[in-house]
């Protein structure tokens, strides 16, 4: 499953879940960066694909491992081996 993710502002989990399609909590297993370019002379954009081993999910069922995709526009610096609560804004599910 590939997901697009968002950073959430401070608030309660319940408030945040009302704004998003769901959330997952888990450990970052691997991060891969790809260069995405639009057209021959278009802008270059880096996209990160993050493999997450899911321990718990809210509002949606997900596989035990998922890949989330994000660009660098909001600049969150995930680190392999750390655990995060990730809010899902949309997904290209199974």
Secondary structure, DSSP 4 states (H G I P E B T S, - for coil): -EEEEE---SS-HHHHHHHSSEEEEEEEEEEEEEEEE-SSSS-EEEEEEEEEEEEEEESS---SEEEEEEESSS-----TT-EEEEEEEEEE--
